[in-house]
Amino acid sequence: MAPPAERSPATPPPGVALFEWVKQELRRSIAVGEFSPDQPFITQREIVERYGVSTTTAVRALNELVADGVVVRRRGLGTFVAERPPAPAPSDQRLLTFVSPGSGGVHESELLSGLAEECAGHGYRLAIEHTYSVVQEEEVLRRMAAGGSRGVVLFPRDRSTAADAVHELQWVGVAVVVVDRYFPSLPTDAVIFDDFAVGYQVTEAMLERGHRAPAMLWSESEVTSVRDRQSGHYRALRDRGLPVLPERSALRVYDPLDAATRRRRLRSMLESPERLTAIICGNAPTLELAVSDLLAMESGFPGAVELAAMDQFLSHDMSPLAVVSARLPAREMGRAATRLIHERLEGSTAPLRHVVLRATMLAANRGRNMLGVIGADPAVEEERTRPAEPARGR
């Protein structure tokens, strides 16, 4: 057994069972070459010592790896990593598949355009598979090898559980590149944005405009891109010596809520003691929804609110809905993902890597006409809605 590639984290992530965490850590170690098929695999006792778990947990993790075909038991010899099976003979050596949630937004459309352009340049056919649930996402990925795809570009869903399915594709020789987000528990090639910098720079630009406690609205909560943006947001606040207010920045999804619930959440922030003057949206669709909800409120609120977005959904100019936004190079993401796939299919054995793309920050000049949401003065609102007094006779 080779020496450990790196020290495993001391505890599993929140919500992950202990045996599942050990199993994923062992899969990760196999994927990075810590164990080879010609050497005995880590023993039950070594698992207990390495991860600080009980014998029962170690046995279950090992049994599940055996059931998954990742390791095999050889009578009288012990446990070994299973030999990598030969890649299936595909029906089309030039087929790549893009697997995505199929949101239909400009961001995904630009990404797909980049994929198509680069595929055409390298002579690949491009197929598209949309997923509608995390369960279906796994099913779609497990069909890829049998369906003839030699490469898969995966845009994972929120709360994706597809890491095992991706590992299975890697195991049989299908090239996989993950885009926009990544799997913390599984080494893969990936093309991502510098989302920490996006969160930091958008927040910093809003603080420069005089805001001190902006609120965050999110469309997703369990993807690395969102968590990295939140981390950047927190760092920008701390660097200014400003407090982090959980009610304004926690990873609570906004988009999936019904309209009444969304507007109640907005109003509670608008009327909080720490006056709300700015809203930063995790992406462009959330920005549009927030504007709609603010304009649809039945009664006014004090002051004005400036809006920002952590991505830019127009191809060229800046959105008039936001005073600050980040333009993400989604088309280049598609191109870079295809180039990574092509390298793997051409036989590259270079280490797995993440290609990180930088966003462009867009900020409106203070004198520029922008859409601002201004609440009605409560006294004016009361006067406007008060019933007219009946006319008096002379």
C-alpha atoms as a printed R data frame, in Angstrom:
    type eleno elety resid chain resno       x       y       z
1   ATOM     1    CA   MET     A     1   0.000   0.000   0.000
2   ATOM     2    CA   ALA     A     2   1.344   3.410  -0.987
3   ATOM     3    CA   PRO     A     3   1.572   6.182   1.630
4   ATOM     4    CA   PRO     A     4  -1.556   8.329   1.927
5   ATOM     5    CA   ALA     A     5  -1.805  11.032  -0.742
6   ATOM     6    CA   GLU     A     6  -3.204  13.534   1.740
7   ATOM     7    CA   ARG     A     7  -4.763  13.596   5.171
8   ATOM     8    CA   SER     A     8  -8.511  12.986   5.214
9   ATOM     9    CA   PRO     A     9 -10.767  15.470   6.980
10  ATOM    10    CA   ALA     A    10 -11.387  14.631  10.625
11  ATOM    11    CA   THR     A    11 -15.172  14.468  10.362
12  ATOM    12    CA   PRO     A    12 -17.746  13.893   7.620
13  ATOM    13    CA   PRO     A    13 -19.653  16.823   6.104
14  ATOM    14    CA   PRO     A    14 -23.003  17.632   7.775
15  ATOM    15    CA   GLY     A    15 -25.734  15.162   6.862
16  ATOM    16    CA   VAL     A    16 -23.372  12.431   5.576
17  ATOM    17    CA   ALA     A    17 -23.438   9.064   7.367
18  ATOM    18    CA   LEU     A    18 -20.115   7.966   8.852
19  ATOM    19    CA   PHE     A    19 -19.852   4.772   6.785
20  ATOM    20    CA   GLU     A    20 -20.718   6.711   3.601
21  ATOM    21    CA   TRP     A    21 -18.014   9.272   4.366
22  ATOM    22    CA   VAL     A    22 -15.415   6.521   4.873
23  ATOM    23    CA   LYS     A    23 -16.556   4.850   1.649
24  ATOM    24    CA   GLN     A    24 -16.222   8.101  -0.346
25  ATOM    25    CA   GLU     A    25 -12.809   8.830   1.181
26  ATOM    26    CA   LEU     A    26 -11.599   5.374   0.159
27  ATOM    27    CA   ARG     A    27 -12.990   5.874  -3.361
28  ATOM    28    CA   ARG     A    28 -11.130   9.182  -3.527
29  ATOM    29    CA   SER     A    29  -7.894   7.522  -2.441
30  ATOM    30    CA   ILE     A    30  -8.309   4.844  -5.117
31  ATOM    31    CA   ALA     A    31  -9.019   7.466  -7.780
32  ATOM    32    CA   VAL     A    32  -5.806   9.401  -7.037
33  ATOM    33    CA   GLY     A    33  -3.705   6.215  -7.164
34  ATOM    34    CA   GLU     A    34  -3.053   5.625  -3.475
35  ATOM    35    CA   PHE     A    35  -3.938   1.922  -3.925
36  ATOM    36    CA   SER     A    36  -3.145  -0.300  -6.895
37  ATOM    37    CA   PRO     A    37  -4.706  -3.647  -7.912
38  ATOM    38    CA   ASP     A    38  -1.453  -5.583  -7.335
39  ATOM    39    CA   GLN     A    39  -1.137  -4.584  -3.659
40  ATOM    40    CA   PRO     A    40  -3.380  -5.442  -0.690
41  ATOM    41    CA   PHE     A    41  -6.037  -2.849   0.061
42  ATOM    42    CA   ILE     A    42  -6.304  -1.035   3.402
43  ATOM    43    CA   THR     A    43  -7.436  -3.411   6.155
44  ATOM    44    CA   GLN     A    44 -10.407  -3.128   8.480
45  ATOM    45    CA   ARG     A    45  -8.110  -2.312  11.415
46  ATOM    46    CA   GLU     A    46  -6.267   0.342   9.383
47  ATOM    47    CA   ILE     A    47  -9.584   1.966   8.459
48  ATOM    48    CA   VAL     A    48 -10.512   2.153  12.157
49  ATOM    49    CA   GLU     A    49  -7.180   3.806  12.995
50  ATOM    50    CA   ARG     A    50  -7.041   6.107   9.978
51  ATOM    51    CA   TYR     A    51 -10.568   7.516  10.203
52  ATOM    52    CA   GLY     A    52 -11.257   7.102  13.925
53  ATOM    53    CA   VAL     A    53 -14.416   5.031  13.363
54  ATOM    54    CA   SER     A    54 -15.813   1.872  14.877
55  ATOM    55    CA   THR     A    55 -15.203  -1.648  13.558
56  ATOM    56    CA   THR     A    56 -18.852  -1.820  12.476
57  ATOM    57    CA   THR     A    57 -18.463   1.319  10.354
58  ATOM    58    CA   ALA     A    58 -15.241   0.023   8.785
59  ATOM    59    CA   VAL     A    59 -16.822  -3.332   7.925
60  ATOM    60    CA   ARG     A    60 -19.867  -1.688   6.341
61  ATOM    61    CA   ALA     A    61 -17.737   0.676   4.232
62  ATOM    62    CA   LEU     A    62 -15.628  -2.237   2.982
63  ATOM    63    CA   ASN     A    63 -18.676  -4.399   2.260
64  ATOM    64    CA   GLU     A    64 -20.268  -1.626   0.222
65  ATOM    65    CA   LEU     A    65 -17.095  -1.133  -1.821
66  ATOM    66    CA   VAL     A    66 -17.127  -4.880  -2.544
67  ATOM    67    CA   ALA     A    67 -20.805  -4.752  -3.526
68  ATOM    68    CA   ASP     A    68 -20.062  -1.819  -5.848
69  ATOM    69    CA   GLY     A    69 -17.284  -3.789  -7.551
70  ATOM    70    CA   VAL     A    70 -14.645  -1.268  -6.530
71  ATOM    71    CA   VAL     A    71 -12.642  -3.782  -4.489
72  ATOM    72    CA   VAL     A    72 -12.583  -7.600  -4.501
73  ATOM    73    CA   ARG     A    73 -11.829 -10.205  -1.850
74  ATOM    74    CA   ARG     A    74  -9.405 -12.984  -2.776
75  ATOM    75    CA   ARG     A    75  -9.530 -16.083  -0.600
76  ATOM    76    CA   GLY     A    76  -6.421 -16.400   1.531
77  ATOM    77    CA   LEU     A    77  -4.908 -13.194   0.164
78  ATOM    78    CA   GLY     A    78  -7.104 -10.345   1.368
79  ATOM    79    CA   THR     A    79  -8.862  -7.406  -0.304
80  ATOM    80    CA   PHE     A    80  -7.604  -5.712  -3.479
81  ATOM    81    CA   VAL     A    81  -8.670  -2.863  -5.735
82  ATOM    82    CA   ALA     A    82 -10.592  -4.342  -8.658
83  ATOM    83    CA   GLU     A    83  -8.856  -4.334 -12.009
84  ATOM    84    CA   ARG     A    84 -10.118  -1.526 -14.222
85  ATOM    85    CA   PRO     A    85 -12.344  -3.153 -16.832
86  ATOM    86    CA   PRO     A    86 -11.606  -2.446 -20.483
87  ATOM    87    CA   ALA     A    87 -13.604   0.403 -21.952
88  ATOM    88    CA   PRO     A    88 -16.657  -0.855 -23.855
89  ATOM    89    CA   ALA     A    89 -16.498  -0.733 -27.616
90  ATOM    90    CA   PRO     A    90 -18.643   2.311 -28.329
91  ATOM    91    CA   SER     A    91 -20.951   2.654 -31.280
92  ATOM    92    CA   ASP     A    92 -19.592   6.100 -32.054
93  ATOM    93    CA   GLN     A    93 -16.011   7.007 -31.125
94  ATOM    94    CA   ARG     A    94 -16.741  10.707 -31.758
95  ATOM    95    CA   LEU     A    95 -19.789  11.196 -29.527
96  ATOM    96    CA   LEU     A    96 -19.794  13.569 -26.542
97  ATOM    97    CA   THR     A    97 -22.809  14.188 -24.317
98  ATOM    98    CA   PHE     A    98 -23.719  17.314 -22.368
99  ATOM    99    CA   VAL     A    99 -25.790  16.437 -19.278
100 ATOM   100    CA   SER     A   100 -27.500  19.379 -17.584
101 ATOM   101    CA   PRO     A   101 -30.626  20.447 -15.664
102 ATOM   102    CA   GLY     A   102 -31.903  22.087 -18.858
103 ATOM   103    CA   SER     A   103 -32.848  25.379 -17.233
104 ATOM   104    CA   GLY     A   104 -32.985  27.111 -20.600
105 ATOM   105    CA   GLY     A   105 -31.300  30.260 -19.262
106 ATOM   106    CA   VAL     A   106 -28.788  32.398 -21.128
107 ATOM   107    CA   HIS     A   107 -25.946  31.086 -18.964
108 ATOM   108    CA   GLU     A   108 -26.536  27.465 -19.987
109 ATOM   109    CA   SER     A   109 -27.237  28.481 -23.577
110 ATOM   110    CA   GLU     A   110 -23.862  30.259 -23.814
111 ATOM   111    CA   LEU     A   111 -22.116  27.262 -22.263
112 ATOM   112    CA   LEU     A   112 -23.741  24.958 -24.820
113 ATOM   113    CA   SER     A   113 -22.720  27.260 -27.677
114 ATOM   114    CA   GLY     A   114 -19.086  27.012 -26.579
115 ATOM   115    CA   LEU     A   115 -19.346  23.227 -26.408
116 ATOM   116    CA   ALA     A   116 -20.878  23.030 -29.893
117 ATOM   117    CA   GLU     A   117 -18.251  25.315 -31.435
118 ATOM   118    CA   GLU     A   118 -15.331  23.375 -29.996
119 ATOM   119    CA   CYS     A   119 -16.894  19.981 -30.783
120 ATOM   120    CA   ALA     A   120 -17.294  21.010 -34.409
121 ATOM   121    CA   GLY     A   121 -13.635  22.023 -34.524
122 ATOM   122    CA   HIS     A   122 -12.500  18.611 -33.239
123 ATOM   123    CA   GLY     A   123 -14.984  16.560 -35.256
124 ATOM   124    CA   TYR     A   124 -17.185  15.378 -32.361
125 ATOM   125    CA   ARG     A   125 -20.915  14.869 -32.442
126 ATOM   126    CA   LEU     A   126 -22.648  16.502 -29.470
127 ATOM   127    CA   ALA     A   127 -25.687  14.976 -27.774
128 ATOM   128    CA   ILE     A   128 -27.729  16.703 -25.050
129 ATOM   129    CA   GLU     A   129 -29.424  15.045 -22.079
130 ATOM   130    CA   HIS     A   130 -31.552  17.074 -19.658
131 ATOM   131    CA   THR     A   131 -32.174  15.914 -16.102
132 ATOM   132    CA   TYR     A   132 -35.228  16.707 -13.994
133 ATOM   133    CA   SER     A   133 -34.267  15.238 -10.616
134 ATOM   134    CA   VAL     A   134 -31.145  14.060  -8.804
135 ATOM   135    CA   VAL     A   135 -32.317  10.452  -9.203
136 ATOM   136    CA   GLN     A   136 -32.758  10.819 -12.948
137 ATOM   137    CA   GLU     A   137 -29.363  12.506 -13.189
138 ATOM   138    CA   GLU     A   138 -27.727   9.337 -11.859
139 ATOM   139    CA   GLU     A   139 -29.774   7.171 -14.245
140 ATOM   140    CA   VAL     A   140 -28.792   9.293 -17.251
141 ATOM   141    CA   LEU     A   141 -25.095   9.132 -16.374
142 ATOM   142    CA   ARG     A   142 -25.155   5.362 -15.911
143 ATOM   143    CA   ARG     A   143 -26.559   5.027 -19.438
144 ATOM   144    CA   MET     A   144 -23.703   6.994 -20.983
145 ATOM   145    CA   ALA     A   145 -21.108   4.230 -21.426
146 ATOM   146    CA   ALA     A   146 -23.621   1.761 -22.841
147 ATOM   147    CA   GLY     A   147 -24.997   4.477 -25.114
148 ATOM   148    CA   GLY     A   148 -21.682   5.022 -26.856
149 ATOM   149    CA   SER     A   149 -20.543   8.348 -25.393
150 ATOM   150    CA   ARG     A   150 -16.784   8.594 -25.116
151 ATOM   151    CA   GLY     A   151 -16.945  11.815 -23.149
152 ATOM   152    CA   VAL     A   152 -19.439  13.484 -20.799
153 ATOM   153    CA   VAL     A   153 -19.645  17.154 -19.822
154 ATOM   154    CA   LEU     A   154 -21.774  17.312 -16.663
155 ATOM   155    CA   PHE     A   155 -23.510  20.381 -15.261
156 ATOM   156    CA   PRO     A   156 -24.611  18.912 -11.894
157 ATOM   157    CA   ARG     A   157 -27.967  19.674 -10.346
158 ATOM   158    CA   ASP     A   158 -28.422  21.357  -6.991
159 ATOM   159    CA   ARG     A   159 -27.978  18.713  -4.254
160 ATOM   160    CA   SER     A   160 -26.519  16.308  -6.838
161 ATOM   161    CA   THR     A   161 -25.805  12.753  -5.651
162 ATOM   162    CA   ALA     A   162 -24.105  11.741  -8.901
163 ATOM   163    CA   ALA     A   163 -20.518  11.381  -7.620
164 ATOM   164    CA   ASP     A   164 -20.694   7.568  -7.605
165 ATOM   165    CA   ALA     A   165 -22.156   7.485 -11.126
166 ATOM   166    CA   VAL     A   166 -19.379   9.778 -12.356
167 ATOM   167    CA   HIS     A   167 -16.781   7.551 -10.701
168 ATOM   168    CA   GLU     A   168 -18.248   4.539 -12.509
169 ATOM   169    CA   LEU     A   169 -17.894   6.339 -15.833
170 ATOM   170    CA   GLN     A   170 -14.276   7.198 -15.042
171 ATOM   171    CA   TRP     A   171 -13.687   3.579 -14.072
172 ATOM   172    CA   VAL     A   172 -14.694   2.261 -17.513
173 ATOM   173    CA   GLY     A   173 -12.704   4.878 -19.391
174 ATOM   174    CA   VAL     A   174 -15.306   7.508 -20.230
175 ATOM   175    CA   ALA     A   175 -13.784  11.002 -20.059
176 ATOM   176    CA   VAL     A   176 -15.796  13.228 -17.688
177 ATOM   177    CA   VAL     A   177 -15.520  16.981 -17.179
178 ATOM   178    CA   VAL     A   178 -17.727  18.738 -14.615
179 ATOM   179    CA   VAL     A   179 -18.657  22.352 -15.355
180 ATOM   180    CA   ASP     A   180 -19.804  25.330 -13.245
181 ATOM   181    CA   ARG     A   181 -19.443  23.405  -9.963
182 ATOM   182    CA   TYR     A   182 -17.529  20.334  -8.748
183 ATOM   183    CA   PHE     A   183 -17.767  17.344  -6.406
184 ATOM   184    CA   PRO     A   184 -15.697  17.945  -3.237
185 ATOM   185    CA   SER     A   185 -15.603  14.192  -2.539
186 ATOM   186    CA   LEU     A   186 -14.517  13.041  -6.017
187 ATOM   187    CA   PRO     A   187 -11.469  14.028  -8.097
188 ATOM   188    CA   THR     A   188 -12.529  15.011 -11.618
189 ATOM   189    CA   ASP     A   189 -11.498  17.335 -14.388
190 ATOM   190    CA   ALA     A   190 -13.619  20.475 -14.044
191 ATOM   191    CA   VAL     A   191 -14.049  23.929 -15.536
192 ATOM   192    CA   ILE     A   192 -15.332  26.406 -12.954
193 ATOM   193    CA   PHE     A   193 -15.568  30.124 -12.360
194 ATOM   194    CA   ASP     A   194 -13.586  31.821  -9.613
195 ATOM   195    CA   ASP     A   195 -16.765  32.035  -7.576
196 ATOM   196    CA   PHE     A   196 -15.041  33.121  -4.384
197 ATOM   197    CA   ALA     A   197 -13.710  36.174  -6.258
198 ATOM   198    CA   VAL     A   198 -17.173  36.807  -7.722
199 ATOM   199    CA   GLY     A   199 -18.759  36.835  -4.261
200 ATOM   200    CA   TYR     A   200 -16.001  39.020  -2.873
201 ATOM   201    CA   GLN     A   201 -15.842  41.576  -5.671
202 ATOM   202    CA   VAL     A   202 -19.590  42.066  -6.110
203 ATOM   203    CA   THR     A   203 -19.979  42.556  -2.348
204 ATOM   204    CA   GLU     A   204 -16.977  44.885  -2.211
205 ATOM   205    CA   ALA     A   205 -18.433  47.007  -5.032
206 ATOM   206    CA   MET     A   206 -21.727  47.343  -3.162
207 ATOM   207    CA   LEU     A   207 -19.918  48.286   0.046
208 ATOM   208    CA   GLU     A   208 -18.058  50.951  -1.929
209 ATOM   209    CA   ARG     A   209 -21.464  52.396  -2.848
210 ATOM   210    CA   GLY     A   210 -22.164  52.966   0.832
211 ATOM   211    CA   HIS     A   211 -24.187  49.854   1.709
212 ATOM   212    CA   ARG     A   212 -23.299  48.173   4.991
213 ATOM   213    CA   ALA     A   213 -25.635  45.203   5.367
214 ATOM   214    CA   PRO     A   214 -26.709  43.860   1.946
215 ATOM   215    CA   ALA     A   215 -29.063  40.897   1.793
216 ATOM   216    CA   MET     A   216 -28.346  37.784  -0.285
217 ATOM   217    CA   LEU     A   217 -30.964  35.885  -2.305
218 ATOM   218    CA   TRP     A   218 -30.139  32.424  -3.686
219 ATOM   219    CA   SER     A   219 -31.659  30.059  -6.240
220 ATOM   220    CA   GLU     A   220 -29.665  27.016  -5.064
221 ATOM   221    CA   SER     A   221 -28.009  26.019  -1.820
222 ATOM   222    CA   GLU     A   222 -26.094  22.739  -2.168
223 ATOM   223    CA   VAL     A   223 -23.633  23.421  -4.979
224 ATOM   224    CA   THR     A   224 -20.022  24.491  -4.679
225 ATOM   225    CA   SER     A   225 -20.460  27.584  -6.854
226 ATOM   226    CA   VAL     A   226 -23.025  29.053  -4.451
227 ATOM   227    CA   ARG     A   227 -21.047  28.120  -1.343
228 ATOM   228    CA   ASP     A   228 -17.876  29.658  -2.793
229 ATOM   229    CA   ARG     A   229 -19.752  32.876  -3.613
230 ATOM   230    CA   GLN     A   230 -21.123  33.003  -0.086
231 ATOM   231    CA   SER     A   231 -17.577  32.565   1.289
232 ATOM   232    CA   GLY     A   232 -16.382  35.487  -0.844
233 ATOM   233    CA   HIS     A   233 -19.294  37.591   0.373
234 ATOM   234    CA   TYR     A   234 -18.413  36.856   4.007
235 ATOM   235    CA   ARG     A   235 -14.746  37.671   3.448
236 ATOM   236    CA   ALA     A   236 -15.597  41.073   1.934
237 ATOM   237    CA   LEU     A   237 -17.723  41.918   4.982
238 ATOM   238    CA   ARG     A   238 -15.018  40.793   7.426
239 ATOM   239    CA   ASP     A   239 -12.328  42.749   5.588
240 ATOM   240    CA   ARG     A   240 -14.414  45.885   6.196
241 ATOM   241    CA   GLY     A   241 -15.001  45.004   9.834
242 ATOM   242    CA   LEU     A   242 -18.724  44.545   9.173
243 ATOM   243    CA   PRO     A   243 -20.919  41.940  10.866
244 ATOM   244    CA   VAL     A   244 -22.323  38.910   9.064
245 ATOM   245    CA   LEU     A   245 -26.096  38.882   9.547
246 ATOM   246    CA   PRO     A   246 -27.389  35.305   9.114
247 ATOM   247    CA   GLU     A   247 -30.917  36.445   8.316
248 ATOM   248    CA   ARG     A   248 -29.528  38.286   5.297
249 ATOM   249    CA   SER     A   249 -26.915  35.900   3.965
250 ATOM   250    CA   ALA     A   250 -27.796  32.317   4.937
251 ATOM   251    CA   LEU     A   251 -28.087  29.777   2.120
252 ATOM   252    CA   ARG     A   252 -31.872  29.706   1.949
253 ATOM   253    CA   VAL     A   253 -33.337  29.244  -1.512
254 ATOM   254    CA   TYR     A   254 -35.577  32.063  -2.754
255 ATOM   255    CA   ASP     A   255 -36.619  31.181  -6.301
256 ATOM   256    CA   PRO     A   256 -38.604  27.974  -5.561
257 ATOM   257    CA   LEU     A   257 -40.814  29.685  -2.952
258 ATOM   258    CA   ASP     A   258 -44.331  30.817  -3.765
259 ATOM   259    CA   ALA     A   259 -44.798  34.521  -4.391
260 ATOM   260    CA   ALA     A   260 -46.462  35.290  -1.053
261 ATOM   261    CA   THR     A   261 -43.639  33.629   0.925
262 ATOM   262    CA   ARG     A   262 -40.957  35.401  -1.092
263 ATOM   263    CA   ARG     A   263 -42.553  38.810  -0.507
264 ATOM   264    CA   ARG     A   264 -42.966  38.187   3.217
265 ATOM   265    CA   ARG     A   265 -39.263  37.377   3.438
266 ATOM   266    CA   LEU     A   266 -38.354  40.561   1.566
267 ATOM   267    CA   ARG     A   267 -40.622  42.699   3.707
268 ATOM   268    CA   SER     A   268 -39.209  41.270   6.939
269 ATOM   269    CA   MET     A   269 -35.739  42.337   5.792
270 ATOM   270    CA   LEU     A   270 -36.928  45.753   4.600
271 ATOM   271    CA   GLU     A   271 -38.563  46.446   7.950
272 ATOM   272    CA   SER     A   272 -35.768  45.066  10.138
273 ATOM   273    CA   PRO     A   273 -33.948  47.401  12.588
274 ATOM   274    CA   GLU     A   274 -30.793  47.146  10.427
275 ATOM   275    CA   ARG     A   275 -32.158  49.070   7.455
276 ATOM   276    CA   LEU     A   276 -31.909  47.219   4.130
277 ATOM   277    CA   THR     A   277 -30.509  49.314   1.284
278 ATOM   278    CA   ALA     A   278 -29.089  46.660  -1.046
279 ATOM   279    CA   ILE     A   279 -29.916  43.169  -2.313
280 ATOM   280    CA   ILE     A   280 -27.311  40.949  -3.965
281 ATOM   281    CA   CYS     A   281 -28.747  38.065  -5.975
282 ATOM   282    CA   GLY     A   282 -26.860  34.837  -6.537
283 ATOM   283    CA   ASN     A   283 -27.670  34.871 -10.241
284 ATOM   284    CA   ALA     A   284 -29.586  36.788 -12.890
285 ATOM   285    CA   PRO     A   285 -32.918  34.884 -12.759
286 ATOM   286    CA   THR     A   286 -33.093  35.546  -9.006
287 ATOM   287    CA   LEU     A   287 -32.468  39.237  -9.667
288 ATOM   288    CA   GLU     A   288 -35.407  39.428 -12.068
289 ATOM   289    CA   LEU     A   289 -37.646  37.635  -9.569
290 ATOM   290    CA   ALA     A   290 -36.622  39.963  -6.725
291 ATOM   291    CA   VAL     A   291 -37.401  43.043  -8.838
292 ATOM   292    CA   SER     A   292 -40.805  41.612  -9.693
293 ATOM   293    CA   ASP     A   293 -41.554  40.877  -6.037
294 ATOM   294    CA   LEU     A   294 -40.473  44.322  -4.861
295 ATOM   295    CA   LEU     A   295 -42.630  46.063  -7.445
296 ATOM   296    CA   ALA     A   296 -45.613  43.852  -6.616
297 ATOM   297    CA   MET     A   297 -45.711  44.649  -2.890
298 ATOM   298    CA   GLU     A   298 -49.124  45.921  -1.913
299 ATOM   299    CA   SER     A   299 -47.805  48.816   0.122
300 ATOM   300    CA   GLY     A   300 -44.625  50.816   0.123
301 ATOM   301    CA   PHE     A   301 -41.541  50.616   2.266
302 ATOM   302    CA   PRO     A   302 -39.179  53.323   3.491
303 ATOM   303    CA   GLY     A   303 -36.149  54.278   1.456
304 ATOM   304    CA   ALA     A   304 -34.627  52.861  -1.720
305 ATOM   305    CA   VAL     A   305 -32.956  49.551  -2.578
306 ATOM   306    CA   GLU     A   306 -30.085  49.014  -5.020
307 ATOM   307    CA   LEU     A   307 -29.679  45.636  -6.667
308 ATOM   308    CA   ALA     A   308 -26.684  43.547  -7.722
309 ATOM   309    CA   ALA     A   309 -26.191  40.121  -9.319
310 ATOM   310    CA   MET     A   310 -23.362  37.625  -9.112
311 ATOM   311    CA   ASP     A   311 -23.726  36.854 -12.788
312 ATOM   312    CA   GLN     A   312 -24.598  38.835 -15.899
313 ATOM   313    CA   PHE     A   313 -27.274  37.487 -18.196
314 ATOM   314    CA   LEU     A   314 -26.864  39.893 -21.120
315 ATOM   315    CA   SER     A   315 -24.250  39.075 -23.741
316 ATOM   316    CA   HIS     A   316 -22.859  42.588 -24.205
317 ATOM   317    CA   ASP     A   317 -24.131  45.486 -22.103
318 ATOM   318    CA   MET     A   318 -24.871  45.646 -18.407
319 ATOM   319    CA   SER     A   319 -28.340  44.835 -17.153
320 ATOM   320    CA   PRO     A   320 -30.327  47.964 -16.226
321 ATOM   321    CA   LEU     A   321 -31.704  46.052 -13.230
322 ATOM   322    CA   ALA     A   322 -28.374  45.939 -11.395
323 ATOM   323    CA   VAL     A   323 -25.886  48.598 -10.334
324 ATOM   324    CA   VAL     A   324 -23.220  45.876  -9.995
325 ATOM   325    CA   SER     A   325 -22.953  42.482 -11.694
326 ATOM   326    CA   ALA     A   326 -20.413  39.883 -12.771
327 ATOM   327    CA   ARG     A   327 -20.175  38.734 -16.380
328 ATOM   328    CA   LEU     A   328 -19.264  35.045 -16.423
329 ATOM   329    CA   PRO     A   329 -17.411  33.610 -19.460
330 ATOM   330    CA   ALA     A   330 -19.889  30.768 -19.973
331 ATOM   331    CA   ARG     A   331 -19.038  30.267 -23.655
332 ATOM   332    CA   GLU     A   332 -15.348  29.859 -22.798
333 ATOM   333    CA   MET     A   333 -16.389  27.342 -20.138
334 ATOM   334    CA   GLY     A   334 -17.927  25.175 -22.856
335 ATOM   335    CA   ARG     A   335 -14.849  25.483 -25.052
336 ATOM   336    CA   ALA     A   336 -12.447  24.660 -22.216
337 ATOM   337    CA   ALA     A   337 -14.512  21.612 -21.176
338 ATOM   338    CA   THR     A   338 -14.420  20.228 -24.716
339 ATOM   339    CA   ARG     A   339 -10.662  20.769 -24.924
340 ATOM   340    CA   LEU     A   340 -10.186  18.839 -21.659
341 ATOM   341    CA   ILE     A   341 -12.326  15.969 -22.964
342 ATOM   342    CA   HIS     A   342 -10.357  15.926 -26.222
343 ATOM   343    CA   GLU     A   343  -7.039  15.736 -24.360
344 ATOM   344    CA   ARG     A   344  -8.256  12.713 -22.366
345 ATOM   345    CA   LEU     A   345  -9.582  10.937 -25.448
346 ATOM   346    CA   GLU     A   346  -6.262  11.556 -27.183
347 ATOM   347    CA   GLY     A   347  -4.555   9.633 -24.389
348 ATOM   348    CA   SER     A   348  -3.459  12.320 -21.940
349 ATOM   349    CA   THR     A   349  -2.506  10.901 -18.538
350 ATOM   350    CA   ALA     A   350  -1.847  14.308 -16.957
351 ATOM   351    CA   PRO     A   351  -3.213  14.753 -13.402
352 ATOM   352    CA   LEU     A   352  -6.871  15.666 -13.090
353 ATOM   353    CA   ARG     A   353  -7.227  19.421 -12.887
354 ATOM   354    CA   HIS     A   354  -9.663  22.304 -12.410
355 ATOM   355    CA   VAL     A   355  -9.576  25.084 -14.974
356 ATOM   356    CA   VAL     A   356 -10.629  28.304 -13.198
357 ATOM   357    CA   LEU     A   357 -12.102  31.145 -15.276
358 ATOM   358    CA   ARG     A   358 -12.254  34.751 -14.107
359 ATOM   359    CA   ALA     A   359 -15.382  36.886 -14.304
360 ATOM   360    CA   THR     A   360 -15.555  40.518 -15.429
361 ATOM   361    CA   MET     A   361 -17.008  42.978 -12.916
362 ATOM   362    CA   LEU     A   362 -19.507  45.535 -14.222
363 ATOM   363    CA   ALA     A   363 -20.476  48.567 -12.138
364 ATOM   364    CA   ALA     A   364 -22.652  51.542 -13.026
365 ATOM   365    CA   ASN     A   365 -21.355  55.058 -12.574
366 ATOM   366    CA   ARG     A   366 -23.126  56.855  -9.784
367 ATOM   367    CA   GLY     A   367 -24.517  59.415 -12.213
368 ATOM   368    CA   ARG     A   368 -25.912  56.847 -14.625
369 ATOM   369    CA   ASN     A   369 -29.667  56.360 -14.812
370 ATOM   370    CA   MET     A   370 -30.431  52.957 -13.294
371 ATOM   371    CA   LEU     A   371 -33.562  51.206 -12.156
372 ATOM   372    CA   GLY     A   372 -33.941  51.785  -8.422
373 ATOM   373    CA   VAL     A   373 -36.739  50.440  -6.252
374 ATOM   374    CA   ILE     A   374 -38.002  53.256  -4.070
375 ATOM   375    CA   GLY     A   375 -40.579  52.662  -1.388
376 ATOM   376    CA   ALA     A   376 -43.359  55.094  -0.736
377 ATOM   377    CA   ASP     A   377 -43.069  57.435   2.236
378 ATOM   378    CA   PRO     A   378 -45.377  55.913   4.891
379 ATOM   379    CA   ALA     A   379 -47.077  59.287   5.527
380 ATOM   380    CA   VAL     A   380 -47.725  59.771   1.810
381 ATOM   381    CA   GLU     A   381 -48.955  56.196   1.507
382 ATOM   382    CA   GLU     A   382 -51.368  56.731   4.419
383 ATOM   383    CA   GLU     A   383 -52.680  59.959   2.889
384 ATOM   384    CA   ARG     A   384 -53.097  58.332  -0.522
385 ATOM   385    CA   THR     A   385 -55.098  55.414   0.840
386 ATOM   386    CA   ARG     A   386 -57.270  57.383   3.333
387 ATOM   387    CA   PRO     A   387 -60.952  57.554   2.248
388 ATOM   388    CA   ALA     A   388 -61.990  60.984   1.010
389 ATOM   389    CA   GLU     A   389 -64.093  63.012   3.413
390 ATOM   390    CA   PRO     A   390 -67.616  63.847   2.208
391 ATOM   391    CA   ALA     A   391 -68.078  67.340   0.869
392 ATOM   392    CA   ARG     A   392 -69.720  69.816   3.284
393 ATOM   393    CA   GLY     A   393 -72.506  72.108   2.280
394 ATOM   394    CA   ARG     A   394 -72.156  75.865   2.543
